[in-house]
Amino acid sequence: MRKHFQFSCLVFIILGYACSGAAQSVPQKDQERDRLIAASQAGAMPLFFDIAALNGPEVLPGDFKNGNEFLLRGGLPNFFDKLKHKKSGNIGYLGGSITRAGNMYRVQSAKYIQSMFPGSKLQGINAGVSGTGTDLGACRLYDQLLKYHPDLVFVEFAVNQAFPDGMEGIIRQIIKYDPTIDICILYTIYEGQAKYYAEGKVPPNIAALERIAAHYNLPSIHMGLQAGILEAEGKLLWKAGQVLSQERSQVPGQKHNPTLSPGQLIFSQDGVHPSEAGGSLYAGAIARAMEKMKENDQPKAHVMPAGLIADHWEDATMYAPKEIATFSREWSSVDPNEIDQFRQFSGWFPYVMKADQPGASFTFKFQGEMFGFFDIGGPESGQLIVELDGKKVKLNPGRFPHMGKAVPEGEAEVAVLNRFNSFCNNRYRGQYHIIEVEPGTHEVRLSISPVIPDKRKILGEKQLDDITQHPEKYNRTAAYIGKILLRGKMIR
């Protein structure tokens, strides 16, 4: 008898933390996953890619069959109808590092879709940003994807803080922008979750997202299902070097690699980001779903139902800094293409506001319940003092990573917002932070603190070579603001 997924009603809670690294009660495996995701944060890939010109492995649907691998629901009828009658189309990919990378499913799946329509010109839009979730995804959706009018959007955020409020906000923004854009939800998994699929179940974080996909009648693909079954059968190692249990191992107690078990796949190097072989398994699931969904090509606009989650992020957006804020004279606008270390961020930021003098500030007004910024972290990054409506505030940890909640001074744990962290060791990275406030009209002022954080302590004993050799590089308190994030409306 075929096993069916077991869905249950649940409250899905993601524990957040402030940038100070305050300890949270999070399982060790989840802490390691979050560390790997944060470490992956870097720069942008080219936004557009020519699918016909892609190099990479060929993916075929294969003979894997499992009725739980994808749910067709309303399918992708508008996308297939357009390619049946026209010779061009745009496919958007929105997600984290697994989407950003060139060999973890995006390239393979795009090539397969192109092979389905060899006479059509397909362009890809890579809106994958490493180490980010649906919170930033909802903010950057228009700027990095919708304004280029994709015909189909794949959304992949299950590993990176699968925040349901942000996911629903993404879906509602797409439908509001153009109800003929088709949407497909993709589910990736991380180490330890494959067992759910092997048991005929769904990982709890994905079950929460599935409720949203069902509410909007959107197709979804469980890309990790085949890998979960192969691991249970002893045909796949989830992470290079892992030790298989005695029941599955041909050489009990030994670390395995492909030479120890011919034909055995290694899915990933770190337990989160798939290898090329793992990415091809993910893409194979998309290929099988696309072959089934192409049978439905009768166009139909998506209907916008009432929201499933009261606090969905349909109103999330982001602005170029000078579009919304007023900066003090210490700030200057720099072109990322003109600075070697910042060139990697030019795909996100046409310009960056830069300052390193204590007291340098910027202000803006908005009506809503959240603000934040998308910035660049590096060796010289410092701390920001947050003022709300003319008063200094402190920040309590928020609901999930990269979020804090503003409270009156004296009632919180974090006095300043530290933009330096252990991943800023002799490197620059894209990062962001979001601050929740009480709904209403607010004036925000952020200024650079004169206090330089204890960067040696933050880096830890194993990362002291560069700061020891180049202390002047770290003995600064700089800030680089690329975008300002809002949930609500700006007030000019």
C-alpha positions as CSV (number, residue, x, y, z in Angstrom):
1,M,0.0,0.0,0.0
2,R,1.3,3.4,-0.9
3,K,2.1,5.7,2.0
4,H,0.5,9.0,2.1
5,F,1.9,12.2,3.7
6,Q,0.6,12.8,7.1
7,F,-0.3,16.5,7.6
8,S,-1.1,17.9,11.0
9,C,-2.2,21.3,12.3
10,L,0.7,22.9,14.1
11,V,2.1,26.3,15.2
12,F,5.5,26.7,13.4
13,I,7.8,28.9,15.5
14,I,11.2,30.1,14.4
15,L,13.4,31.4,17.2
16,G,15.2,34.6,16.3
17,Y,18.3,36.2,17.5
18,A,19.9,39.6,17.6
19,C,23.2,40.3,15.8
20,S,25.0,40.2,19.1
21,G,24.7,36.4,19.0
22,A,22.6,36.0,22.1
23,A,22.2,32.3,22.9
24,Q,18.9,30.7,22.1
25,S,17.5,27.3,22.9
26,V,17.9,25.8,19.5
27,P,18.8,22.1,18.7
28,Q,22.5,21.7,17.9
29,K,21.7,20.4,14.4
30,D,19.5,23.4,13.6
31,Q,22.3,25.7,15.0
32,E,24.7,24.1,12.5
33,R,22.3,24.5,9.7
34,D,21.9,28.2,10.5
35,R,25.6,28.6,10.7
36,L,26.1,27.1,7.2
37,I,23.4,29.3,5.8
38,A,24.9,32.4,7.4
39,A,28.4,31.5,6.2
40,S,27.0,31.2,2.6
41,Q,26.1,34.9,2.6
42,A,28.2,36.6,0.0
43,G,27.5,38.6,-3.2
44,A,25.2,38.6,-6.1
45,M,25.2,36.4,-9.2
46,P,24.3,37.9,-12.5
47,L,20.5,38.5,-12.4
48,F,19.7,37.4,-16.0
49,F,20.9,34.2,-17.6
50,D,20.4,32.8,-21.1
51,I,19.0,29.4,-20.6
52,A,19.9,28.1,-24.0
53,A,23.5,28.9,-23.5
54,L,23.8,27.2,-20.1
55,N,26.5,24.6,-19.5
56,G,25.9,21.9,-16.9
57,P,24.6,18.3,-16.5
58,E,21.6,17.1,-18.5
59,V,18.6,16.1,-16.4
60,L,16.0,13.5,-17.4
61,P,12.8,12.7,-15.5
62,G,14.0,9.2,-14.9
63,D,11.8,6.3,-13.8
64,F,11.3,7.4,-10.2
65,K,7.6,7.5,-9.4
66,N,5.9,8.5,-6.2
67,G,2.5,10.1,-6.0
68,N,3.6,12.3,-3.1
69,E,6.5,14.0,-4.9
70,F,4.5,16.9,-6.3
71,L,1.0,18.3,-5.9
72,L,-0.4,19.7,-9.2
73,R,-3.3,21.7,-7.8
74,G,-4.0,24.6,-10.3
75,G,-0.8,23.8,-12.3
76,L,1.0,26.3,-14.5
77,P,-1.5,26.8,-17.3
78,N,-0.6,30.4,-18.2
79,F,3.1,29.5,-18.6
80,F,2.4,26.5,-20.8
81,D,-0.2,28.4,-22.9
82,K,2.2,31.2,-23.5
83,L,5.0,29.0,-24.7
84,K,2.5,27.1,-26.9
85,H,1.6,30.3,-28.7
86,K,4.6,32.5,-28.4
87,K,8.3,32.1,-28.8
88,S,9.7,33.6,-25.7
89,G,9.3,33.6,-21.9
90,N,10.9,34.5,-18.6
91,I,11.4,32.1,-15.7
92,G,12.2,33.6,-12.3
93,Y,13.9,31.8,-9.5
94,L,13.4,33.3,-6.0
95,G,15.3,31.7,-3.1
96,G,18.4,31.4,-1.0
97,S,21.9,30.0,-1.7
98,I,20.6,26.7,-3.2
99,T,18.8,28.8,-5.8
100,R,21.7,31.3,-6.2
101,A,24.3,28.6,-7.1
102,G,24.8,27.3,-10.6
103,N,24.7,23.5,-9.9
104,M,22.2,22.9,-7.1
105,Y,19.0,22.6,-9.3
106,R,18.4,26.0,-11.0
107,V,20.6,25.5,-14.0
108,Q,19.6,21.8,-14.5
109,S,15.9,22.5,-14.2
110,A,16.0,25.6,-16.5
111,K,17.8,23.5,-19.1
112,Y,15.2,20.8,-18.9
113,I,12.3,23.3,-19.3
114,Q,14.2,24.8,-22.4
115,S,14.4,21.2,-23.8
116,M,10.6,21.0,-23.6
117,F,10.3,24.0,-25.8
118,P,13.3,23.9,-28.2
119,G,11.8,26.5,-30.5
120,S,11.3,29.1,-27.8
121,K,13.7,31.7,-26.3
122,L,13.7,31.4,-22.5
123,Q,15.4,33.8,-20.2
124,G,16.1,33.1,-16.6
125,I,16.1,35.5,-13.7
126,N,18.3,34.5,-10.8
127,A,16.9,36.2,-7.7
128,G,18.7,33.8,-5.3
129,V,20.4,35.5,-2.3
130,S,22.5,33.3,-0.1
131,G,21.6,33.0,3.5
132,T,18.3,34.8,3.3
133,G,14.7,33.7,3.9
134,T,11.1,34.7,3.0
135,D,11.4,37.8,5.2
136,L,14.0,39.5,2.9
137,G,12.5,37.7,-0.1
138,A,9.2,39.5,0.4
139,C,11.0,42.8,0.7
140,R,13.1,42.4,-2.5
141,L,10.6,40.6,-4.7
142,Y,9.5,43.6,-6.8
143,D,13.0,45.1,-7.1
144,Q,14.8,41.9,-8.1
145,L,12.1,39.9,-9.9
146,L,8.6,41.3,-10.5
147,K,9.6,44.5,-12.3
148,Y,11.1,42.2,-15.1
149,H,7.7,40.5,-15.5
150,P,8.4,36.8,-15.2
151,D,5.9,34.3,-16.7
152,L,6.7,31.7,-14.1
153,V,8.2,32.0,-10.6
154,F,9.8,29.2,-8.7
155,V,9.9,30.0,-4.9
156,E,12.5,28.0,-2.8
157,F,12.9,28.9,0.9
158,A,12.2,25.8,2.9
159,V,15.8,25.5,4.2
160,N,16.3,29.2,4.8
161,Q,14.0,30.1,7.7
162,A,10.8,28.8,6.2
163,F,8.8,31.8,7.6
164,P,5.1,31.3,6.6
165,D,4.2,35.0,6.9
166,G,6.8,35.9,4.4
167,M,5.9,33.1,2.0
168,E,2.3,34.2,1.9
169,G,3.4,37.8,1.4
170,I,5.5,36.7,-1.6
171,I,2.5,34.8,-3.1
172,R,0.1,37.7,-2.6
173,Q,2.5,40.3,-4.1
174,I,2.9,38.2,-7.2
175,I,-0.9,37.7,-7.7
176,K,-1.5,41.4,-7.0
177,Y,1.1,42.4,-9.5
178,D,-0.2,40.2,-12.3
179,P,-2.6,37.3,-11.6
180,T,-1.5,35.5,-14.8
181,I,2.0,34.9,-13.5
182,D,2.2,31.2,-12.5
183,I,3.9,30.2,-9.2
184,C,5.4,26.9,-8.2
185,I,6.6,26.3,-4.6
186,L,9.8,24.2,-4.2
187,Y,10.8,22.4,-1.0
188,T,14.4,21.6,-0.3
189,I,15.6,19.8,2.9
190,Y,18.6,19.7,5.1
191,E,20.4,17.0,7.1
192,G,18.1,14.9,9.2
193,Q,14.9,15.7,7.4
194,A,15.1,13.0,4.7
195,K,13.7,10.5,7.3
196,Y,10.3,12.2,7.2
197,Y,10.0,11.4,3.5
198,A,11.2,7.9,4.0
199,E,8.5,7.4,6.5
200,G,5.8,8.9,4.2
201,K,5.6,12.1,6.2
202,V,6.5,15.7,5.5
203,P,9.1,17.8,7.5
204,P,7.1,20.1,9.9
205,N,8.5,23.4,8.4
206,I,7.4,22.2,4.9
207,A,3.9,21.2,6.2
208,A,3.4,24.8,7.4
209,L,4.3,26.1,3.9
210,E,2.1,23.4,2.2
211,R,-1.0,24.9,4.0
212,I,-0.2,28.2,2.2
213,A,0.3,26.5,-1.2
214,A,-3.0,24.7,-0.9
215,H,-4.8,27.9,0.2
216,Y,-3.7,29.6,-3.1
217,N,-4.1,26.4,-5.2
218,L,-0.5,26.5,-6.2
219,P,1.6,23.5,-7.3
220,S,4.4,22.4,-5.0
221,I,7.3,20.0,-5.5
222,H,9.0,18.0,-2.7
223,M,12.4,18.0,-4.3
224,G,14.0,16.0,-1.4
225,L,11.6,13.0,-1.5
226,Q,13.6,10.9,-3.8
227,A,16.8,11.6,-1.9
228,G,15.1,10.7,1.3
229,I,14.0,7.3,-0.1
230,L,17.5,6.6,-1.6
231,E,19.1,7.4,1.8
232,A,16.8,5.0,3.6
233,E,17.7,2.3,1.0
234,G,21.4,2.9,1.6
235,K,22.0,4.3,-1.9
236,L,22.7,7.8,-0.9
237,L,25.0,9.6,1.7
238,W,23.4,12.8,2.8
239,K,26.8,14.4,3.7
240,A,30.3,13.6,2.5
241,G,32.2,11.7,5.2
242,Q,29.1,10.7,7.2
243,V,29.1,7.3,8.8
244,L,26.3,5.0,7.8
245,S,24.6,3.0,10.4
246,Q,25.5,-0.7,10.5
247,E,22.2,-1.7,9.0
248,R,23.0,0.4,5.8
249,S,26.7,0.2,5.7
250,Q,28.8,-2.3,3.7
251,V,31.8,-1.4,5.8
252,P,30.4,-0.7,9.3
253,G,32.1,2.1,11.3
254,Q,34.0,3.5,8.3
255,K,33.6,6.8,6.6
256,H,32.2,6.4,3.2
257,N,32.9,8.0,-0.1
258,P,32.0,7.0,-3.7
259,T,34.8,4.5,-4.0
260,L,33.6,2.5,-1.0
261,S,30.2,1.8,-2.4
262,P,29.9,1.9,-6.2
263,G,26.9,3.7,-7.5
264,Q,26.2,5.4,-4.1
265,L,25.5,9.1,-4.4
266,I,26.8,11.8,-2.1
267,F,24.1,14.4,-1.8
268,S,26.0,17.2,-0.3
269,Q,29.3,18.3,1.3
270,D,27.8,20.1,4.3
271,G,24.3,18.6,4.8
272,V,22.5,21.6,3.4
273,H,23.8,22.7,0.0
274,P,23.5,19.9,-2.6
275,S,26.4,18.7,-4.8
276,E,25.9,18.7,-8.5
277,A,24.5,15.1,-8.2
278,G,22.2,16.2,-5.4
279,G,21.1,19.2,-7.4
280,S,20.3,16.9,-10.3
281,L,18.0,14.9,-8.0
282,Y,16.3,18.1,-7.1
283,A,16.0,19.1,-10.8
284,G,14.7,15.7,-11.7
285,A,11.7,16.2,-9.4
286,I,11.0,19.5,-11.3
287,A,11.3,17.7,-14.6
288,R,8.8,15.0,-13.6
289,A,6.3,17.6,-12.3
290,M,6.7,19.8,-15.5
291,E,5.9,16.9,-17.7
292,K,2.7,16.2,-15.8
293,M,1.7,19.9,-15.5
294,K,2.1,20.6,-19.2
295,E,-1.1,18.7,-19.8
296,N,-3.0,21.7,-18.4
297,D,-2.5,24.7,-20.7
298,Q,-5.8,26.4,-20.5
299,P,-5.0,29.9,-19.2
300,K,-6.6,31.1,-16.0
301,A,-5.9,34.1,-13.8
302,H,-5.1,33.3,-10.2
303,V,-7.7,34.3,-7.6
304,M,-6.7,36.3,-4.6
305,P,-8.5,34.7,-1.6
306,A,-8.6,36.2,1.9
307,G,-5.2,35.9,3.7
308,L,-4.5,32.7,5.5
309,I,-2.2,34.3,8.0
310,A,-3.3,37.6,9.6
311,D,0.2,39.1,9.6
312,H,1.3,38.1,6.1
313,W,3.9,40.3,4.4
314,E,2.1,41.5,1.4
315,D,3.1,45.1,2.3
316,A,6.9,44.3,2.4
317,T,9.2,46.2,0.1
318,M,12.6,47.9,-0.2
319,Y,13.8,51.3,-1.3
320,A,17.1,52.7,-2.6
321,P,18.5,54.6,0.4
322,K,18.2,58.2,-1.0
323,E,14.7,57.5,-2.2
324,I,13.4,57.4,1.3
325,A,16.1,58.7,3.8
326,T,18.0,61.9,4.5
327,F,21.7,61.3,5.2
328,S,24.0,63.6,7.2
329,R,27.0,65.1,5.4
330,E,29.4,62.3,6.6
331,W,27.8,59.9,4.2
332,S,28.8,59.4,0.5
333,S,27.2,57.5,-2.3
334,V,29.6,54.9,-3.9
335,D,29.2,52.8,-7.0
336,P,29.9,49.1,-6.1
337,N,31.5,48.6,-9.5
338,E,34.2,51.1,-8.6
339,I,35.4,49.3,-5.4
340,D,37.0,45.9,-5.9
341,Q,35.5,44.4,-2.7
342,F,32.0,45.7,-3.5
343,R,31.8,44.8,-7.2
344,Q,30.1,41.5,-6.2
345,F,27.1,43.5,-4.8
346,S,26.4,45.6,-7.9
347,G,23.6,43.2,-8.9
348,W,21.7,44.2,-5.8
349,F,22.8,47.8,-5.2
350,P,23.1,50.4,-7.9
351,Y,24.8,52.5,-5.2
352,V,25.8,52.1,-1.5
353,M,25.7,54.8,1.1
354,K,29.0,54.7,3.0
355,A,30.2,56.3,6.2
356,D,32.7,55.5,9.0
357,Q,32.5,58.5,11.3
358,P,30.8,58.1,14.7
359,G,27.6,60.1,14.8
360,A,27.0,59.9,11.0
361,S,23.3,59.3,10.8
362,F,20.3,58.9,8.4
363,T,16.6,59.4,9.1
364,F,13.3,58.5,7.4
365,K,9.6,58.3,8.1
366,F,7.1,55.6,7.4
367,Q,3.7,54.3,8.4
368,G,3.8,50.6,9.2
369,E,5.1,48.0,11.6
370,M,8.6,47.1,10.5
371,F,11.8,48.7,9.1
372,G,15.3,47.4,8.3
373,F,18.1,47.5,5.9
374,F,20.0,45.3,3.4
375,D,23.7,46.1,3.9
376,I,27.3,45.0,3.4
377,G,29.3,43.6,6.3
378,G,33.1,43.5,6.3
379,P,36.2,43.8,8.6
380,E,35.6,47.5,9.3
381,S,31.9,47.2,10.0
382,G,30.7,48.8,13.3
383,Q,27.5,49.3,15.3
384,L,24.4,51.4,14.8
385,I,22.4,53.2,17.4
386,V,18.6,53.0,16.8
387,E,16.3,55.9,17.6
388,L,12.6,55.7,17.2
389,D,10.4,58.8,17.3
390,G,13.1,60.8,19.0
391,K,14.0,58.2,21.6
392,K,16.8,55.7,21.8
393,V,15.6,52.1,21.9
394,K,17.1,48.8,22.5
395,L,16.4,45.6,20.6
396,N,15.1,42.3,21.9
397,P,15.5,39.2,19.9
398,G,12.7,38.8,17.3
399,R,10.8,35.9,16.0
400,F,13.5,34.6,13.7
401,P,17.1,35.2,12.6
402,H,17.9,38.8,11.4
403,M,15.0,40.3,13.4
404,G,14.7,42.4,16.5
405,K,11.9,44.1,18.3
406,A,12.3,47.7,19.3
407,V,11.4,48.4,23.0
408,P,11.9,51.4,25.3
409,E,15.5,51.8,26.5
410,G,16.1,49.9,29.7
411,E,13.8,47.0,28.9
412,A,16.0,45.1,26.4
413,E,19.1,43.0,26.0
414,V,20.9,44.7,23.0
415,A,21.8,48.4,23.2
416,V,23.2,48.7,19.6
417,L,22.9,46.9,16.4
418,N,26.2,45.2,15.6
419,R,27.0,44.9,11.8
420,F,30.2,42.9,12.4
421,N,30.1,39.2,12.9
422,S,32.3,36.1,12.7
423,F,31.7,35.8,8.9
424,C,33.3,39.2,8.3
425,N,36.8,37.8,8.7
426,N,38.8,39.3,5.8
427,R,35.7,39.2,3.6
428,Y,32.6,41.1,2.6
429,R,29.1,39.7,2.7
430,G,25.5,40.7,2.0
431,Q,23.5,40.8,5.2
432,Y,20.3,42.3,6.5
433,H,18.4,43.1,9.7
434,I,14.7,43.8,10.3
435,I,13.2,45.6,13.3
436,E,9.6,45.3,14.4
437,V,7.8,48.3,15.9
438,E,4.3,49.0,17.1
439,P,2.0,49.7,14.1
440,G,1.8,53.4,13.4
441,T,3.6,56.4,12.0
442,H,7.3,56.5,13.0
443,E,10.4,58.5,12.4
444,V,13.6,56.4,12.5
445,R,17.1,57.6,13.0
446,L,20.2,55.3,12.8
447,S,23.6,56.6,13.7
448,I,27.1,55.1,13.8
449,S,28.2,54.2,17.4
450,P,31.6,55.4,18.5
451,V,32.0,52.0,20.3
452,I,33.9,49.4,18.2
453,P,32.8,45.9,19.1
454,D,35.3,43.4,20.5
455,K,36.1,41.9,17.1
456,R,38.7,39.5,18.3
457,K,36.3,37.9,20.6
458,I,33.6,37.8,17.9
459,L,36.0,36.1,15.4
460,G,37.2,33.5,17.9
461,E,40.6,32.0,18.4
462,K,40.7,30.2,15.0
463,Q,40.2,33.4,13.0
464,L,42.7,35.8,14.4
465,D,45.4,35.8,11.7
466,D,44.1,38.6,9.5
467,I,43.0,40.9,12.4
468,T,46.5,40.4,14.0
469,Q,48.3,41.2,10.8
470,H,46.1,44.1,9.8
471,P,44.5,45.6,12.9
472,E,43.9,48.9,11.2
473,K,41.5,47.3,8.9
474,Y,39.3,46.2,11.8
475,N,39.8,49.2,14.1
476,R,37.0,51.2,12.4
477,T,33.3,51.5,12.7
478,A,31.9,51.7,9.2
479,A,28.4,51.2,7.7
480,Y,27.4,50.4,4.1
481,I,23.7,50.7,3.4
482,G,22.4,49.2,0.1
483,K,18.6,49.2,0.6
484,I,16.1,50.2,3.2
485,L,13.4,47.7,4.0
486,L,9.8,48.4,5.1
487,R,6.5,46.8,5.9
488,G,4.2,49.7,5.3
489,K,4.5,52.9,3.3
490,M,7.2,55.6,3.3
491,I,6.3,59.1,4.2
492,R,8.3,61.7,2.2
